[in-house]
Amino acid sequence: MMRIVSSDQFRTSRWKNGGGLTHEIEKEEDSLGLVWRLSVAEVASDGPFSSFPGLTRILTVIDGAGLDLVHADGTINALPLTPVRFSGALPVEGRLIGGKILNFNAIFDEAKVRISVAVLRSSDDFPSDFEACGQFVLYCIAGEMQIEGQCVAPGDAAFFDTNPNRAIISENACALLVMLQKRS
């Protein structure tokens, strides 16, 4: 089964520091707190990142020149379409490389769920271990995509539990594939 969450269904909130907006696509919580959250962030200025103690973060710049994530031990370069993984508790100062950016975030509790993010530029890019996980999210960055005969527009996310029968990513398209697998 598949469902599409369109960008107009995302929950938008302004950052406490005023440096951007977060568009929450979806999240799962349990009685102890956040299990996972997927979102898109508009980063308009340099500034500190929110802290997520006990969680892991995978950030992928999907529009703009990129972002340097400066911390006490060095710098993580978040370049376009290159997922970077770091601790949600790491005190990070974001410094824009060439103006505003848009980034896709997966924030999750690694003790409860395993998450990976892959960049897809064609239907041939689907990972070979695609069948091995539990839930998938395909976030369309640009171009035309169809899954099981349904169009997924740029900025929309498609959630599905099994390998879609007919996923088609056009030649000029780009998407992120998020693979979520609950830990026992």
Backbone torsions as a table, in degrees:
resi	resn	phi	psi	omega
1	MET	NA	142.1	-179.5
2	MET	-129.4	146.6	172.3
3	ARG	-139.4	146.2	-179.6
4	ILE	-106.8	131.8	173.5
5	VAL	-107.5	110.7	-178.2
6	SER	-80.8	156.2	-176.0
7	SER	-59.2	-26.6	178.2
8	ASP	-75.4	-5.2	175.5
9	GLN	-96.7	-8.1	179.8
10	PHE	-66.7	148.7	177.2
11	ARG	-93.8	119.8	-175.0
12	THR	-102.3	136.4	175.6
13	SER	-140.8	147.6	178.3
14	ARG	-85.2	143.7	178.3
15	TRP	-70.0	149.1	178.2
16	LYS	-60.3	-34.7	-178.5
17	ASN	-85.7	-0.4	177.5
18	GLY	76.8	3.7	-174.4
19	GLY	-86.3	0.5	-179.8
20	GLY	174.7	-170.6	179.8
21	LEU	-129.9	148.2	172.1
22	THR	-115.9	132.2	175.9
23	HIS	-111.3	101.2	-177.2
24	GLU	-77.3	122.3	178.7
25	ILE	-79.8	-53.2	179.6
26	GLU	-168.1	156.5	175.5
27	LYS	-147.9	161.5	174.2
28	GLU	-129.0	133.8	177.8
29	GLU	-126.1	157.4	171.0
30	ASP	-126.9	-169.9	-175.7
31	SER	-64.8	-17.8	-179.6
32	LEU	-97.1	-7.9	179.2
33	GLY	131.1	-153.1	-174.9
34	LEU	-69.7	130.2	172.1
35	VAL	-95.0	-48.9	175.0
36	TRP	-158.1	155.2	175.5
37	ARG	-146.5	136.0	173.6
38	LEU	-113.4	135.0	-178.5
39	SER	-154.4	166.0	172.9
40	VAL	-121.0	132.0	-178.1
41	ALA	-116.7	137.3	171.3
42	GLU	-97.2	116.0	-179.5
43	VAL	-106.7	114.1	-174.5
44	ALA	-102.9	-17.0	-178.3
45	SER	-154.0	162.8	176.2
46	ASP	-64.5	150.8	176.1
47	GLY	164.9	174.1	-178.3
48	PRO	-71.2	147.7	174.8
49	PHE	-87.2	150.0	174.3
50	SER	-65.1	146.4	179.6
51	SER	-92.4	136.9	176.6
52	PHE	-128.3	74.6	-177.9
53	PRO	-57.9	138.7	178.6
54	GLY	80.6	0.2	-178.1
55	LEU	-118.9	161.6	176.8
56	THR	-111.5	151.5	-177.9
57	ARG	-128.9	136.5	168.9
58	ILE	-120.6	119.2	-176.8
59	LEU	-114.7	133.8	177.7
60	THR	-131.3	117.4	176.3
61	VAL	-70.5	123.3	-178.2
62	ILE	-111.3	-8.0	174.9
63	ASP	-157.4	134.3	-179.1
64	GLY	106.9	175.7	-173.3
65	ALA	-78.6	-20.9	178.4
66	GLY	129.0	-173.3	-171.1
67	LEU	-151.4	133.2	171.4
68	ASP	-95.8	127.6	179.5
69	LEU	-103.0	99.1	-173.4
70	VAL	-91.5	130.2	178.1
71	HIS	-139.0	176.1	-173.6
72	ALA	-57.2	-31.0	-176.6
73	ASP	-99.2	4.2	179.6
74	GLY	148.2	-149.7	-176.5
75	THR	-136.3	136.0	171.4
76	ILE	-102.5	122.7	179.3
77	ASN	-89.6	113.2	176.9
78	ALA	-98.6	93.6	-177.8
79	LEU	-96.3	161.6	-176.5
80	PRO	-54.3	134.1	175.2
81	LEU	55.3	35.5	177.0
82	THR	-129.9	97.1	-179.8
83	PRO	-59.6	132.8	175.2
84	VAL	-120.8	139.3	-175.7
85	ARG	-114.8	134.3	177.2
86	PHE	-157.8	164.4	-179.4
87	SER	-67.7	135.7	176.6
88	GLY	-66.9	-17.0	179.0
89	ALA	-89.1	-10.0	-178.1
90	LEU	-65.3	121.5	176.7
91	PRO	-68.1	111.3	-173.9
92	VAL	-123.4	136.8	172.8
93	GLU	-108.2	120.5	178.9
94	GLY	-86.6	130.6	177.5
95	ARG	-125.7	115.4	-178.7
96	LEU	-64.5	139.2	-178.8
97	ILE	-82.9	-41.2	-176.4
98	GLY	-150.4	43.3	180.0
99	GLY	105.3	-172.0	-175.2
100	LYS	-54.0	149.7	175.3
101	ILE	-135.8	167.4	171.6
102	LEU	-124.6	130.4	177.3
103	ASN	-132.5	151.9	177.7
104	PHE	-100.2	131.6	-178.4
105	ASN	-121.6	135.1	166.5
106	ALA	-116.5	119.7	179.1
107	ILE	-120.6	129.4	-171.3
108	PHE	-156.7	160.2	176.2
109	ASP	-93.1	106.9	-175.8
110	GLU	-63.7	-20.5	177.4
111	ALA	-72.8	-20.5	-175.3
112	LYS	-110.8	-26.3	-176.4
113	VAL	-149.7	144.3	174.1
114	ARG	-103.8	129.8	179.9
115	ILE	-129.9	137.8	170.7
116	SER	-133.0	154.7	-178.6
117	VAL	-128.8	129.2	178.6
118	ALA	-126.9	143.7	176.1
119	VAL	-89.6	130.0	178.6
120	LEU	-116.4	131.3	176.7
121	ARG	-116.6	-7.6	175.4
122	SER	-159.6	169.2	178.5
123	SER	-61.8	-23.9	-179.7
124	ASP	-74.0	-12.3	-176.8
125	ASP	-82.2	-5.4	-178.8
126	PHE	-58.5	131.5	-177.9
127	PRO	-60.7	151.4	-178.7
128	SER	-67.8	-26.0	179.2
129	ASP	-91.2	21.0	-175.7
130	PHE	-52.4	-37.7	-177.4
131	GLU	-74.2	-17.0	-168.7
132	ALA	-78.1	-14.0	-175.1
133	CYS	-98.4	179.5	-176.4
134	GLY	-97.7	-49.0	-177.0
135	GLN	-133.1	148.6	-177.9
136	PHE	-130.2	149.4	172.8
137	VAL	-131.7	128.4	175.5
138	LEU	-110.9	114.7	179.6
139	TYR	-103.8	118.9	-177.4
140	CYS	-83.3	118.5	177.8
141	ILE	-86.9	-47.4	-177.4
142	ALA	-156.5	156.5	174.4
143	GLY	86.3	-167.4	-176.0
144	GLU	-105.6	135.8	176.9
145	MET	-140.3	145.3	174.7
146	GLN	-134.2	136.5	174.8
147	ILE	-129.6	124.8	-179.4
148	GLU	48.8	40.0	176.4
149	GLY	81.6	-1.7	179.2
150	GLN	-104.1	137.3	178.4
151	CYS	-77.2	139.0	173.5
152	VAL	-115.8	112.5	-175.5
153	ALA	-81.0	156.5	175.1
154	PRO	-53.7	133.1	-178.7
155	GLY	90.7	-6.1	179.7
156	ASP	-100.8	160.0	179.8
157	ALA	-124.3	136.6	176.7
158	ALA	-111.0	126.8	178.2
159	PHE	-105.8	134.6	177.4
160	PHE	-152.4	156.4	-174.9
161	ASP	-100.1	-16.3	-179.1
162	THR	-134.4	166.5	176.6
163	ASN	-58.7	119.2	-179.6
164	PRO	-64.3	142.8	-177.3
165	ASN	-63.1	-40.6	-174.4
166	ARG	-136.8	73.3	175.4
167	ALA	-85.5	123.8	-178.0
168	ILE	-124.9	119.9	176.3
169	ILE	-113.9	118.6	-176.4
170	SER	-65.0	163.6	-173.5
171	GLU	-56.8	-36.9	-176.8
172	ASN	-98.8	14.2	-177.2
173	ALA	-90.7	166.8	175.3
174	CYS	-149.8	138.3	-178.3
175	ALA	-147.1	164.1	170.0
176	LEU	-111.3	134.7	173.6
177	LEU	-107.5	119.1	177.6
178	VAL	-105.2	126.3	178.6
179	MET	-111.3	122.7	-179.0
180	LEU	-115.7	128.3	177.8
181	GLN	-133.5	118.7	179.2
182	LYS	-69.0	142.6	176.3
183	ARG	-91.7	144.2	-179.1
184	SER	-79.8	NA	NA
